[in-house]
Amino acid sequence: MLGREPVVRALPQTARLYAAAGLPVNLRGLALRDVAAYQVPAGPGGAGRLVVEGDVVGAAAAPRPVPPIAVEIRDEADRILYRWTAEPPRAVLEPQERARFRAELSAPPARGQRVVIRFAAVDTGETPVSLASASPAHEEVR
């Protein structure tokens, strides 16, 4: 029987099937953890801003390069209103090492309902982390 990693490398769309069956595959060897999105109100004469922060964790047995982090703001129909990338907190992470990232956007779109983050670059089939940006508790959605 073939291992999950070679199958997902050959057919990336199978990663979602494995995840649905409770057998996630992490080809990148990195994970996003403890992610929160919150809004900072506008100060005198300035615009408010959206802050997204969390940890990148080394999830492989060997050091892994850390790609930029892609951030998307989506509306109620799940359409992308704005997208940008944030620099990674470190170039490389050792196994189980954590590094905190932070991304900010001045004057985020008013119609934004969700913030979705993922690693930038080639889609490996990993499920992005989705947050309710308007939630003061920063609860995870899906």
FITIGU-765993 format. One record per atom (N, C-alpha, C): residue number from 0; residue in three letters; y, z, x; atom name. Coordinates in steps of 0.1 Angstrom, whole numbers. Example, Ala and Ser with C-alpha at 12.3 -4.5 7.8 and 13.67 -1.06 7.14 Angstrom:
2
SITE; nr; rest; c2; c3; c1; atom
SITE; 0; ALA; -57; 78; 132; N
SITE; 0; ALA; -45; 78; 123; CA
SITE; 0; ALA; -33; 78; 132; C
SITE; 1; SER; -22; 71; 128; N
SITE; 1; SER; -11; 71; 137; CA
SITE; 1; SER; 0; 79; 129; C
END
This chain:
142
SITE; nr; rest; c2; c3; c1; atom
SITE; 0; MET; -12; 0; 8; N
SITE; 0; MET; 0; 0; 0; CA
SITE; 0; MET; 12; 0; 9; C
SITE; 1; LEU; 22; -8; 5; N
SITE; 1; LEU; 34; -9; 13; CA
SITE; 1; LEU; 43; 3; 11; C
SITE; 2; GLY; 50; 8; 21; N
SITE; 2; GLY; 60; 18; 20; CA
SITE; 2; GLY; 72; 14; 12; C
SITE; 3; ARG; 79; 23; 7; N
SITE; 3; ARG; 91; 20; -1; CA
SITE; 3; ARG; 102; 13; 7; C
SITE; 4; GLU; 105; 18; 19; N
SITE; 4; GLU; 115; 12; 27; CA
SITE; 4; GLU; 114; -2; 30; C
SITE; 5; PRO; 102; -7; 35; N
SITE; 5; PRO; 101; -22; 37; CA
SITE; 5; PRO; 103; -30; 24; C
SITE; 6; VAL; 98; -25; 13; N
SITE; 6; VAL; 100; -32; 0; CA
SITE; 6; VAL; 114; -33; -3; C
SITE; 7; VAL; 122; -22; -2; N
SITE; 7; VAL; 136; -22; -6; CA
SITE; 7; VAL; 144; -30; 4; C
SITE; 8; ARG; 140; -30; 17; N
SITE; 8; ARG; 147; -39; 27; CA
SITE; 8; ARG; 145; -54; 23; C
SITE; 9; ALA; 133; -57; 18; N
SITE; 9; ALA; 130; -71; 15; CA
SITE; 9; ALA; 136; -75; 1; C
SITE; 10; LEU; 136; -65; -8; N
SITE; 10; LEU; 141; -68; -22; CA
SITE; 10; LEU; 150; -56; -26; C
SITE; 11; PRO; 163; -56; -22; N
SITE; 11; PRO; 172; -44; -24; CA
SITE; 11; PRO; 172; -40; -39; C
SITE; 12; GLN; 171; -49; -48; N
SITE; 12; GLN; 172; -45; -62; CA
SITE; 12; GLN; 161; -35; -66; C
SITE; 13; THR; 150; -35; -59; N
SITE; 13; THR; 139; -25; -62; CA
SITE; 13; THR; 143; -11; -60; C
SITE; 14; ALA; 154; -8; -52; N
SITE; 14; ALA; 158; 6; -50; CA
SITE; 14; ALA; 161; 13; -63; C
SITE; 15; ARG; 167; 6; -72; N
SITE; 15; ARG; 170; 12; -85; CA
SITE; 15; ARG; 158; 15; -93; C
SITE; 16; LEU; 148; 7; -92; N
SITE; 16; LEU; 135; 10; -99; CA
SITE; 16; LEU; 128; 22; -93; C
SITE; 17; TYR; 128; 23; -79; N
SITE; 17; TYR; 122; 35; -73; CA
SITE; 17; TYR; 130; 47; -77; C
SITE; 18; ALA; 143; 47; -77; N
SITE; 18; ALA; 152; 58; -81; CA
SITE; 18; ALA; 149; 62; -95; C
SITE; 19; ALA; 147; 53; -104; N
SITE; 19; ALA; 144; 56; -118; CA
SITE; 19; ALA; 131; 63; -120; C
SITE; 20; ALA; 122; 60; -111; N
SITE; 20; ALA; 108; 66; -111; CA
SITE; 20; ALA; 108; 79; -103; C
SITE; 21; GLY; 120; 84; -99; N
SITE; 21; GLY; 121; 97; -91; CA
SITE; 21; GLY; 117; 95; -77; C
SITE; 22; LEU; 117; 83; -71; N
SITE; 22; LEU; 113; 81; -57; CA
SITE; 22; LEU; 125; 74; -50; C
SITE; 23; PRO; 136; 80; -48; N
SITE; 23; PRO; 148; 73; -42; CA
SITE; 23; PRO; 145; 69; -28; C
SITE; 24; VAL; 151; 58; -24; N
SITE; 24; VAL; 150; 53; -10; CA
SITE; 24; VAL; 164; 52; -5; C
SITE; 25; ASN; 166; 58; 7; N
SITE; 25; ASN; 179; 59; 14; CA
SITE; 25; ASN; 178; 51; 27; C
SITE; 26; LEU; 180; 38; 26; N
SITE; 26; LEU; 179; 30; 38; CA
SITE; 26; LEU; 191; 32; 48; C
SITE; 27; ARG; 202; 37; 44; N
SITE; 27; ARG; 213; 39; 52; CA
SITE; 27; ARG; 212; 51; 61; C
SITE; 28; GLY; 204; 61; 56; N
SITE; 28; GLY; 202; 73; 63; CA
SITE; 28; GLY; 214; 83; 62; C
SITE; 29; LEU; 223; 80; 53; N
SITE; 29; LEU; 234; 89; 50; CA
SITE; 29; LEU; 235; 92; 35; C
SITE; 30; ALA; 242; 103; 32; N
SITE; 30; ALA; 243; 107; 18; CA
SITE; 30; ALA; 257; 112; 16; C
SITE; 31; LEU; 262; 110; 4; N
SITE; 31; LEU; 275; 116; -1; CA
SITE; 31; LEU; 272; 128; -9; C
SITE; 32; ARG; 278; 139; -5; N
SITE; 32; ARG; 276; 152; -12; CA
SITE; 32; ARG; 289; 159; -15; C
SITE; 33; ASP; 288; 168; -25; N
SITE; 33; ASP; 299; 177; -29; CA
SITE; 33; ASP; 312; 169; -30; C
SITE; 34; VAL; 312; 158; -37; N
SITE; 34; VAL; 323; 149; -39; CA
SITE; 34; VAL; 331; 154; -51; C
SITE; 35; ALA; 345; 154; -49; N
SITE; 35; ALA; 354; 158; -60; CA
SITE; 35; ALA; 366; 148; -60; C
SITE; 36; ALA; 370; 146; -72; N
SITE; 36; ALA; 383; 138; -74; CA
SITE; 36; ALA; 392; 146; -82; C
SITE; 37; TYR; 405; 146; -78; N
SITE; 37; TYR; 415; 154; -86; CA
SITE; 37; TYR; 428; 147; -84; C
SITE; 38; GLN; 437; 150; -93; N
SITE; 38; GLN; 451; 145; -93; CA
SITE; 38; GLN; 460; 156; -88; C
SITE; 39; VAL; 469; 152; -80; N
SITE; 39; VAL; 480; 161; -75; CA
SITE; 39; VAL; 493; 156; -83; C
SITE; 40; PRO; 499; 165; -90; N
SITE; 40; PRO; 511; 161; -98; CA
SITE; 40; PRO; 522; 156; -89; C
SITE; 41; ALA; 531; 148; -96; N
SITE; 41; ALA; 542; 143; -89; CA
SITE; 41; ALA; 552; 154; -86; C
SITE; 42; GLY; 558; 154; -74; N
SITE; 42; GLY; 568; 163; -70; CA
SITE; 42; GLY; 582; 158; -74; C
SITE; 43; PRO; 592; 165; -71; N
SITE; 43; PRO; 606; 160; -74; CA
SITE; 43; PRO; 608; 146; -68; C
SITE; 44; GLY; 611; 136; -76; N
SITE; 44; GLY; 614; 123; -71; CA
SITE; 44; GLY; 602; 115; -66; C
SITE; 45; GLY; 590; 120; -67; N
SITE; 45; GLY; 579; 112; -62; CA
SITE; 45; GLY; 568; 110; -72; C
SITE; 46; ALA; 558; 102; -68; N
SITE; 46; ALA; 547; 98; -77; CA
SITE; 46; ALA; 536; 108; -75; C
SITE; 47; GLY; 527; 110; -85; N
SITE; 47; GLY; 515; 118; -83; CA
SITE; 47; GLY; 505; 110; -74; C
SITE; 48; ARG; 495; 117; -70; N
SITE; 48; ARG; 484; 110; -62; CA
SITE; 48; ARG; 470; 114; -66; C
SITE; 49; LEU; 461; 106; -64; N
SITE; 49; LEU; 447; 109; -66; CA
SITE; 49; LEU; 441; 112; -52; C
SITE; 50; VAL; 433; 123; -52; N
SITE; 50; VAL; 426; 127; -40; CA
SITE; 50; VAL; 411; 127; -43; C
SITE; 51; VAL; 404; 121; -34; N
SITE; 51; VAL; 389; 121; -35; CA
SITE; 51; VAL; 384; 126; -21; C
SITE; 52; GLU; 376; 136; -22; N
SITE; 52; GLU; 370; 142; -9; CA
SITE; 52; GLU; 356; 147; -11; C
SITE; 53; GLY; 349; 148; 0; N
SITE; 53; GLY; 335; 152; -1; CA
SITE; 53; GLY; 329; 152; 13; C
SITE; 54; ASP; 316; 153; 14; N
SITE; 54; ASP; 309; 153; 27; CA
SITE; 54; ASP; 300; 141; 28; C
SITE; 55; VAL; 300; 136; 40; N
SITE; 55; VAL; 290; 126; 44; CA
SITE; 55; VAL; 280; 134; 52; C
SITE; 56; VAL; 267; 132; 49; N
SITE; 56; VAL; 256; 140; 55; CA
SITE; 56; VAL; 246; 130; 61; C
SITE; 57; GLY; 242; 133; 74; N
SITE; 57; GLY; 232; 126; 80; CA
SITE; 57; GLY; 218; 129; 74; C
SITE; 58; ALA; 212; 119; 68; N
SITE; 58; ALA; 199; 121; 61; CA
SITE; 58; ALA; 188; 114; 67; C
SITE; 59; ALA; 189; 110; 80; N
SITE; 59; ALA; 178; 103; 87; CA
SITE; 59; ALA; 174; 112; 99; C
SITE; 60; ALA; 163; 108; 105; N
SITE; 60; ALA; 157; 115; 116; CA
SITE; 60; ALA; 165; 112; 129; C
SITE; 61; ALA; 173; 102; 129; N
SITE; 61; ALA; 181; 98; 141; CA
SITE; 61; ALA; 196; 96; 138; C
SITE; 62; PRO; 204; 96; 148; N
SITE; 62; PRO; 218; 94; 145; CA
SITE; 62; PRO; 221; 81; 138; C
SITE; 63; ARG; 231; 81; 129; N
SITE; 63; ARG; 234; 69; 121; CA
SITE; 63; ARG; 249; 66; 122; C
SITE; 64; PRO; 253; 53; 123; N
SITE; 64; PRO; 267; 50; 122; CA
SITE; 64; PRO; 272; 52; 108; C
SITE; 65; VAL; 285; 56; 106; N
SITE; 65; VAL; 290; 59; 93; CA
SITE; 65; VAL; 300; 48; 90; C
SITE; 66; PRO; 297; 40; 79; N
SITE; 66; PRO; 306; 30; 75; CA
SITE; 66; PRO; 318; 35; 67; C
SITE; 67; PRO; 328; 27; 65; N
SITE; 67; PRO; 340; 31; 56; CA
SITE; 67; PRO; 334; 35; 42; C
SITE; 68; ILE; 343; 43; 35; N
SITE; 68; ILE; 339; 47; 22; CA
SITE; 68; ILE; 347; 39; 12; C
SITE; 69; ALA; 340; 32; 2; N
SITE; 69; ALA; 347; 24; -8; CA
SITE; 69; ALA; 350; 33; -20; C
SITE; 70; VAL; 362; 33; -25; N
SITE; 70; VAL; 366; 41; -37; CA
SITE; 70; VAL; 371; 31; -47; C
SITE; 71; GLU; 366; 33; -60; N
SITE; 71; GLU; 371; 24; -71; CA
SITE; 71; GLU; 376; 33; -82; C
SITE; 72; ILE; 386; 29; -89; N
SITE; 72; ILE; 391; 35; -101; CA
SITE; 72; ILE; 388; 26; -112; C
SITE; 73; ARG; 381; 31; -122; N
SITE; 73; ARG; 376; 23; -134; CA
SITE; 73; ARG; 382; 28; -147; C
SITE; 74; ASP; 383; 19; -156; N
SITE; 74; ASP; 388; 22; -169; CA
SITE; 74; ASP; 377; 26; -179; C
SITE; 75; GLU; 380; 28; -192; N
SITE; 75; GLU; 370; 33; -201; CA
SITE; 75; GLU; 359; 22; -204; C
SITE; 76; ALA; 362; 10; -201; N
SITE; 76; ALA; 352; -1; -202; CA
SITE; 76; ALA; 345; -4; -189; C
SITE; 77; ASP; 346; 5; -180; N
SITE; 77; ASP; 340; 4; -166; CA
SITE; 77; ASP; 345; -8; -158; C
SITE; 78; ARG; 357; -13; -161; N
SITE; 78; ARG; 363; -23; -153; CA
SITE; 78; ARG; 371; -17; -142; C
SITE; 79; ILE; 370; -24; -130; N
SITE; 79; ILE; 377; -19; -118; CA
SITE; 79; ILE; 392; -21; -120; C
SITE; 80; LEU; 400; -11; -119; N
SITE; 80; LEU; 414; -12; -119; CA
SITE; 80; LEU; 420; -13; -105; C
SITE; 81; TYR; 414; -5; -96; N
SITE; 81; TYR; 419; -5; -82; CA
SITE; 81; TYR; 408; -1; -73; C
SITE; 82; ARG; 408; -8; -61; N
SITE; 82; ARG; 397; -5; -51; CA
SITE; 82; ARG; 403; -4; -38; C
SITE; 83; TRP; 399; 5; -30; N
SITE; 83; TRP; 403; 6; -16; CA
SITE; 83; TRP; 392; 13; -7; C
SITE; 84; THR; 394; 12; 6; N
SITE; 84; THR; 384; 18; 15; CA
SITE; 84; THR; 391; 29; 23; C
SITE; 85; ALA; 384; 39; 26; N
SITE; 85; ALA; 388; 50; 34; CA
SITE; 85; ALA; 380; 50; 47; C
SITE; 86; GLU; 387; 53; 58; N
SITE; 86; GLU; 380; 54; 71; CA
SITE; 86; GLU; 370; 65; 71; C
SITE; 87; PRO; 359; 63; 78; N
SITE; 87; PRO; 348; 73; 78; CA
SITE; 87; PRO; 353; 85; 86; C
SITE; 88; PRO; 348; 97; 83; N
SITE; 88; PRO; 353; 109; 90; CA
SITE; 88; PRO; 348; 109; 105; C
SITE; 89; ARG; 337; 103; 108; N
SITE; 89; ARG; 332; 102; 122; CA
SITE; 89; ARG; 326; 88; 123; C
SITE; 90; ALA; 324; 83; 135; N
SITE; 90; ALA; 318; 71; 138; CA
SITE; 90; ALA; 303; 72; 136; C
SITE; 91; VAL; 297; 83; 140; N
SITE; 91; VAL; 282; 85; 140; CA
SITE; 91; VAL; 280; 99; 135; C
SITE; 92; LEU; 269; 101; 127; N
SITE; 92; LEU; 264; 114; 123; CA
SITE; 92; LEU; 250; 117; 128; C
SITE; 93; GLU; 248; 129; 134; N
SITE; 93; GLU; 235; 133; 138; CA
SITE; 93; GLU; 227; 137; 125; C
SITE; 94; PRO; 214; 138; 127; N
SITE; 94; PRO; 206; 143; 115; CA
SITE; 94; PRO; 211; 156; 110; C
SITE; 95; GLN; 212; 157; 97; N
SITE; 95; GLN; 217; 169; 89; CA
SITE; 95; GLN; 231; 173; 92; C
SITE; 96; GLU; 238; 166; 101; N
SITE; 96; GLU; 253; 169; 103; CA
SITE; 96; GLU; 261; 165; 91; C
SITE; 97; ARG; 272; 172; 89; N
SITE; 97; ARG; 281; 170; 77; CA
SITE; 97; ARG; 295; 167; 83; C
SITE; 98; ALA; 302; 158; 77; N
SITE; 98; ALA; 316; 155; 80; CA
SITE; 98; ALA; 323; 153; 67; C
SITE; 99; ARG; 335; 160; 66; N
SITE; 99; ARG; 343; 159; 54; CA
SITE; 99; ARG; 352; 147; 55; C
SITE; 100; PHE; 352; 139; 43; N
SITE; 100; PHE; 361; 128; 42; CA
SITE; 100; PHE; 371; 131; 31; C
SITE; 101; ARG; 383; 124; 32; N
SITE; 101; ARG; 393; 125; 22; CA
SITE; 101; ARG; 400; 112; 21; C
SITE; 102; ALA; 402; 108; 9; N
SITE; 102; ALA; 409; 95; 6; CA
SITE; 102; ALA; 420; 98; -5; C
SITE; 103; GLU; 432; 93; -3; N
SITE; 103; GLU; 443; 95; -12; CA
SITE; 103; GLU; 449; 82; -17; C
SITE; 104; LEU; 454; 82; -29; N
SITE; 104; LEU; 460; 70; -35; CA
SITE; 104; LEU; 473; 75; -42; C
SITE; 105; SER; 484; 70; -38; N
SITE; 105; SER; 497; 73; -45; CA
SITE; 105; SER; 498; 65; -58; C
SITE; 106; ALA; 503; 72; -68; N
SITE; 106; ALA; 505; 65; -81; CA
SITE; 106; ALA; 493; 58; -86; C
SITE; 107; PRO; 481; 65; -88; N
SITE; 107; PRO; 469; 58; -93; CA
SITE; 107; PRO; 472; 52; -107; C
SITE; 108; PRO; 464; 42; -111; N
SITE; 108; PRO; 465; 36; -124; CA
SITE; 108; PRO; 464; 46; -135; C
SITE; 109; ALA; 473; 46; -145; N
SITE; 109; ALA; 473; 55; -156; CA
SITE; 109; ALA; 461; 54; -165; C
SITE; 110; ARG; 455; 42; -166; N
SITE; 110; ARG; 443; 39; -174; CA
SITE; 110; ARG; 430; 43; -168; C
SITE; 111; GLY; 431; 48; -156; N
SITE; 111; GLY; 418; 52; -149; CA
SITE; 111; GLY; 411; 63; -155; C
SITE; 112; GLN; 398; 62; -157; N
SITE; 112; GLN; 390; 72; -164; CA
SITE; 112; GLN; 379; 77; -154; C
SITE; 113; ARG; 375; 69; -145; N
SITE; 113; ARG; 364; 73; -136; CA
SITE; 113; ARG; 367; 69; -121; C
SITE; 114; VAL; 362; 76; -112; N
SITE; 114; VAL; 363; 73; -98; CA
SITE; 114; VAL; 348; 71; -93; C
SITE; 115; VAL; 346; 60; -87; N
SITE; 115; VAL; 332; 57; -81; CA
SITE; 115; VAL; 334; 55; -66; C
SITE; 116; ILE; 325; 62; -59; N
SITE; 116; ILE; 325; 60; -44; CA
SITE; 116; ILE; 312; 56; -39; C
SITE; 117; ARG; 312; 49; -28; N
SITE; 117; ARG; 300; 45; -22; CA
SITE; 117; ARG; 303; 41; -7; C
SITE; 118; PHE; 293; 39; 1; N
SITE; 118; PHE; 296; 34; 14; CA
SITE; 118; PHE; 299; 19; 13; C
SITE; 119; ALA; 309; 15; 20; N
SITE; 119; ALA; 313; 1; 20; CA
SITE; 119; ALA; 303; -7; 28; C
SITE; 120; ALA; 304; -20; 28; N
SITE; 120; ALA; 295; -30; 35; CA
SITE; 120; ALA; 284; -35; 26; C
SITE; 121; VAL; 273; -38; 31; N
SITE; 121; VAL; 262; -45; 24; CA
SITE; 121; VAL; 256; -35; 14; C
SITE; 122; ASP; 254; -39; 1; N
SITE; 122; ASP; 248; -31; -9; CA
SITE; 122; ASP; 233; -29; -6; C
SITE; 123; THR; 229; -17; -4; N
SITE; 123; THR; 215; -14; -2; CA
SITE; 123; THR; 208; -10; -14; C
SITE; 124; GLY; 214; -10; -26; N
SITE; 124; GLY; 208; -6; -38; CA
SITE; 124; GLY; 210; 9; -41; C
SITE; 125; GLU; 217; 16; -32; N
SITE; 125; GLU; 219; 30; -34; CA
SITE; 125; GLU; 228; 32; -47; C
SITE; 126; THR; 226; 42; -54; N
SITE; 126; THR; 234; 45; -66; CA
SITE; 126; THR; 247; 51; -61; C
SITE; 127; PRO; 259; 46; -66; N
SITE; 127; PRO; 271; 52; -62; CA
SITE; 127; PRO; 273; 66; -69; C
SITE; 128; VAL; 282; 74; -63; N
SITE; 128; VAL; 286; 86; -69; CA
SITE; 128; VAL; 297; 84; -79; C
SITE; 129; SER; 296; 88; -91; N
SITE; 129; SER; 306; 85; -101; CA
SITE; 129; SER; 312; 99; -106; C
SITE; 130; LEU; 325; 100; -106; N
SITE; 130; LEU; 332; 112; -110; CA
SITE; 130; LEU; 341; 109; -121; C
SITE; 131; ALA; 343; 119; -130; N
SITE; 131; ALA; 354; 118; -140; CA
SITE; 131; ALA; 367; 122; -134; C
SITE; 132; SER; 376; 113; -132; N
SITE; 132; SER; 388; 116; -124; CA
SITE; 132; SER; 397; 125; -132; C
SITE; 133; ALA; 396; 125; -145; N
SITE; 133; ALA; 405; 133; -153; CA
SITE; 133; ALA; 400; 147; -155; C
SITE; 134; SER; 388; 150; -151; N
SITE; 134; SER; 382; 163; -153; CA
SITE; 134; SER; 387; 173; -143; C
SITE; 135; PRO; 393; 184; -148; N
SITE; 135; PRO; 397; 194; -138; CA
SITE; 135; PRO; 386; 201; -131; C
SITE; 136; ALA; 374; 201; -137; N
SITE; 136; ALA; 362; 207; -130; CA
SITE; 136; ALA; 355; 197; -121; C
SITE; 137; HIS; 360; 184; -120; N
SITE; 137; HIS; 355; 174; -112; CA
SITE; 137; HIS; 340; 172; -114; C
SITE; 138; GLU; 336; 172; -127; N
SITE; 138; GLU; 321; 172; -129; CA
SITE; 138; GLU; 316; 158; -126; C
SITE; 139; GLU; 303; 158; -122; N
SITE; 139; GLU; 297; 145; -119; CA
SITE; 139; GLU; 292; 139; -132; C
SITE; 140; VAL; 294; 126; -133; N
SITE; 140; VAL; 289; 118; -144; CA
SITE; 140; VAL; 279; 109; -139; C
SITE; 141; ARG; 267; 109; -145; N
SITE; 141; ARG; 255; 101; -142; CA
SITE; 141; ARG; 250; 104; -128; C
END
